[in-house]
């Protein structure tokens, strides 16, 4: 049975941040907790959000780590309760938005966060009484502003997914101007995250034609503009198109992801210093090659359709094109350049097999397959 759902109200334009108070009033938030991080604060974007509230009472948690943790969620939830907040505004990249989703659960539900994790059967335990959330992305990568999921490192160091339609932000304010100051390497890494979302969800086997169309169109936009956005940070059109690709990838991945993400989630839990988007960029070539067999069996021509969207002659050209793009963007040459060693493979594979993205890869992956994917990405 296919389940297809699109529920987020999106404000998308240059200067859209000015609509923040309007959206709070529409959603019914009278005193928000703003969840952000030190980088967004230092860039002055957090202050832009505060200014856009026009004096609306609020509290702030600006200590989201680069990979959100249960400890950070707990700290922010404590501020939410003690300050009498009634909603959340996430201002930042996927980390801040995912942290805010964790707070939406923790501030309104009892027990440890892991109790609500997808692989622990926790999705049905997340109720409609979660704190309402408005998301303001400052990167073009995760698309968490329109997605039902969050990725958080829980207290036992597992990097787990939390998924519920109740976690979808009530509003997304997508303002490309907020990404102008993003450093080139972070633009590249988050942009490749968006491209990975579009590609993996398009390859996934679930039946969801709207998601396929959104993902393929997002891939076209992202692939065509990621270099311009990386090299010319103030190129408004490139920033707009890359932010759209990010949004579209996340709108589509309700269909499911695959081995790229099961591996990056697992490895990112083992070493939280590794950037999620960069890991996706490293794994994508090997996983596309691995999935080619499933594409042939299904006879859906998905790799060739992605190649067309990327301006390539054939699906077999995709892995090399991704490696070339990674190099042009200044991303690492492989996992080894990021400090990953073969000694870590066993733990990464164990985590990948348990990850919520493992089952939706179009071709089932065994432990031996994962070992080969890791070796091919080294």
Phi, psi and omega in degrees: 000124178275138175239122185234126187212126175230118193228351187276135171271126188240131169254114188233109177183162172295129181084009183296341179304333181294349180269007188298313180295319178304317181290324175301315180295320179295318182284334181097028178263118181261331178219093182278153163263121176273123178254121184214197181218167184300324180294318179294322177296314182297329180283353179086002183285324177302319180294325176300320179293317178299315180298322182292342178286344175058041177089002177298131179303142183200166171234165185226135165237112186241030184242030176297126176285169184298330169240110188299142183239161177297327178298318178294319177301316181297316180297315180293321179296327177296318177295318180305313183288311185293331181270359178067039180283156180232015178182175186230145168235119176264124179237106182157195177277198182300329181296313180294319181292318179293322176299317179297323177296322175298320178294322179302326176282305189297327182284348186230358182230150180270156173094173180292154183299324183300336179299337183255006181289148184300313184288349175264012181074023189274346185305314180293345180278349179274114187265172181292349181275013173303153178295135179293146187228136169246131183248133179236093183288142176244004173229167177242084185209287189285327185070018184299343180293344179236012187252159181269358188243164173216149177243121185223139174276115183276177189299333179270014173079005173282143176262104191247154176263144177235122187225127175197143176294341175289342181273351178298127178306143179290336177209146172239128176250104184258102183243103183302335179300332182290347180261359185301323184271006182293128181301152183306315184294324178287325174300315181296313184293317179289325177296320177291332173298314178299316179296320177298320178299313181298318183287314184293319181290329176293326179283336183301151191273348182299151180273110178200077182304321177300319179296320178301314181295318179296317181295316182294319177293323176295320177299316179303312181293314184294313182296323183285340189238355185294322179293316179299316181295325180288317185276331182233083189300337181260013176286101187300318182293318178296319179295320179297315181293321180290323176295323176295317179300320178297312178300315183293321179301319181283327174298328184275331190281009164300340179288336182122157177243224184185211189294330176304311185281327177297323177288316183290325175297314182295311182293323178294332175287324178290320179228091184296349179284344181281131183284132185300313181297322178295318177300317178301319179297325180288322184277336189302314181301314182294321182289322176300316178298318180297322183282351182300326180296317178295323180297321179293319181293318183285340179057038179256357173060032186291321180295319178293326178292322175294319179301318178299317179296334182265000181076027181253160184284326188205156178301331179292346179276350189295311183303315180294323180296322178293317178299318178296318179296316177305316181294317180295330180278351180085017178280164182301158180281345180173183183297323181300322179293344177264002178092009180280138181238156180300331180299341180272349188304315185301315180292322179296316181297318180300318179291321181296321180295335180264354185288150182293341179275346185301316188287340185263006173293141184294339176237122180303137182248126177271170174305321179294322176298315180297322178298318178293323178295319177296315180296322180288344180258357185291000000 
